[in-house]
Amino acid sequence: QVQLVESGGGSVQAGGSLRLSCAASGYLYSGNCMGWFRQAPGMEREGVAALYYGGFSTYYSDSVKGRFAISRDNAKYTVSLQMNSLKPDDTAMYYCAVSRGRNCGRSTWYRAPEYNSWGQGTQVTVSS
């Protein structure tokens, strides 16, 4: 498993921006998904965005497409999530995760059971 540490959460007004970062320690394989999930109280964990480690594919949920951008820095083993035009519905605990398999793709990236490494989470609160 990979150790993951998130940072960058906080409180912001609607329309504002935040940038989350996730530092990974351990070995990542081409084909792993590096993803961001979020979970609001009483809700299921939801896939927000992911990227194919070792390639260029990125994936987004419909609810954040066009507002969020995921990126990576291979040299630093970090993945970031730039969140713009934030809405109160974006309020949640955000988790960074790495998948167990090397089959990252459109049908797998959003499935939480595909991931076996998780960070501790960082809170994002958006006020109206």
Secondary structure as a PSIPRED ss2 file (coil, helix, strand):
# PSIPRED VFORMAT (PSIPRED V4.0)

   1 Q C   1.000  0.000  0.000
   2 V C   1.000  0.000  0.000
   3 Q E   0.000  0.000  1.000
   4 L E   0.000  0.000  1.000
   5 V E   0.000  0.000  1.000
   6 E E   0.000  0.000  1.000
   7 S E   0.000  0.000  1.000
   8 G C   1.000  0.000  0.000
   9 G C   1.000  0.000  0.000
  10 G E   0.000  0.000  1.000
  11 S E   0.000  0.000  1.000
  12 V E   0.000  0.000  1.000
  13 Q E   0.000  0.000  1.000
  14 A C   1.000  0.000  0.000
  15 G C   1.000  0.000  0.000
  16 G C   1.000  0.000  0.000
  17 S C   1.000  0.000  0.000
  18 L E   0.000  0.000  1.000
  19 R E   0.000  0.000  1.000
  20 L E   0.000  0.000  1.000
  21 S E   0.000  0.000  1.000
  22 C E   0.000  0.000  1.000
  23 A E   0.000  0.000  1.000
  24 A E   0.000  0.000  1.000
  25 S E   0.000  0.000  1.000
  26 G C   1.000  0.000  0.000
  27 Y C   1.000  0.000  0.000
  28 L C   1.000  0.000  0.000
  29 Y C   1.000  0.000  0.000
  30 S C   1.000  0.000  0.000
  31 G C   1.000  0.000  0.000
  32 N C   1.000  0.000  0.000
  33 C E   0.000  0.000  1.000
  34 M E   0.000  0.000  1.000
  35 G E   0.000  0.000  1.000
  36 W E   0.000  0.000  1.000
  37 F E   0.000  0.000  1.000
  38 R E   0.000  0.000  1.000
  39 Q E   0.000  0.000  1.000
  40 A C   1.000  0.000  0.000
  41 P C   1.000  0.000  0.000
  42 G C   1.000  0.000  0.000
  43 M C   1.000  0.000  0.000
  44 E C   1.000  0.000  0.000
  45 R C   1.000  0.000  0.000
  46 E E   0.000  0.000  1.000
  47 G E   0.000  0.000  1.000
  48 V E   0.000  0.000  1.000
  49 A E   0.000  0.000  1.000
  50 A E   0.000  0.000  1.000
  51 L E   0.000  0.000  1.000
  52 Y E   0.000  0.000  1.000
  53 Y C   1.000  0.000  0.000
  54 G C   1.000  0.000  0.000
  55 G C   1.000  0.000  0.000
  56 F C   1.000  0.000  0.000
  57 S C   1.000  0.000  0.000
  58 T E   0.000  0.000  1.000
  59 Y E   0.000  0.000  1.000
  60 Y E   0.000  0.000  1.000
  61 S C   1.000  0.000  0.000
  62 D C   1.000  0.000  0.000
  63 S C   1.000  0.000  0.000
  64 V C   1.000  0.000  0.000
  65 K C   1.000  0.000  0.000
  66 G C   1.000  0.000  0.000
  67 R C   1.000  0.000  0.000
  68 F E   0.000  0.000  1.000
  69 A E   0.000  0.000  1.000
  70 I E   0.000  0.000  1.000
  71 S E   0.000  0.000  1.000
  72 R E   0.000  0.000  1.000
  73 D E   0.000  0.000  1.000
  74 N H   0.000  1.000  0.000
  75 A H   0.000  1.000  0.000
  76 K H   0.000  1.000  0.000
  77 Y C   1.000  0.000  0.000
  78 T E   0.000  0.000  1.000
  79 V E   0.000  0.000  1.000
  80 S E   0.000  0.000  1.000
  81 L E   0.000  0.000  1.000
  82 Q E   0.000  0.000  1.000
  83 M E   0.000  0.000  1.000
  84 N C   1.000  0.000  0.000
  85 S C   1.000  0.000  0.000
  86 L C   1.000  0.000  0.000
  87 K C   1.000  0.000  0.000
  88 P H   0.000  1.000  0.000
  89 D H   0.000  1.000  0.000
  90 D H   0.000  1.000  0.000
  91 T C   1.000  0.000  0.000
  92 A E   0.000  0.000  1.000
  93 M E   0.000  0.000  1.000
  94 Y E   0.000  0.000  1.000
  95 Y E   0.000  0.000  1.000
  96 C E   0.000  0.000  1.000
  97 A E   0.000  0.000  1.000
  98 V E   0.000  0.000  1.000
  99 S E   0.000  0.000  1.000
 100 R C   1.000  0.000  0.000
 101 G C   1.000  0.000  0.000
 102 R C   1.000  0.000  0.000
 103 N C   1.000  0.000  0.000
 104 C C   1.000  0.000  0.000
 105 G C   1.000  0.000  0.000
 106 R C   1.000  0.000  0.000
 107 S C   1.000  0.000  0.000
 108 T C   1.000  0.000  0.000
 109 W C   1.000  0.000  0.000
 110 Y C   1.000  0.000  0.000
 111 R C   1.000  0.000  0.000
 112 A H   0.000  1.000  0.000
 113 P H   0.000  1.000  0.000
 114 E H   0.000  1.000  0.000
 115 Y E   0.000  0.000  1.000
 116 N E   0.000  0.000  1.000
 117 S E   0.000  0.000  1.000
 118 W E   0.000  0.000  1.000
 119 G C   1.000  0.000  0.000
 120 Q C   1.000  0.000  0.000
 121 G C   1.000  0.000  0.000
 122 T E   0.000  0.000  1.000
 123 Q E   0.000  0.000  1.000
 124 V E   0.000  0.000  1.000
 125 T E   0.000  0.000  1.000
 126 V E   0.000  0.000  1.000
 127 S E   0.000  0.000  1.000
 128 S C   1.000  0.000  0.000
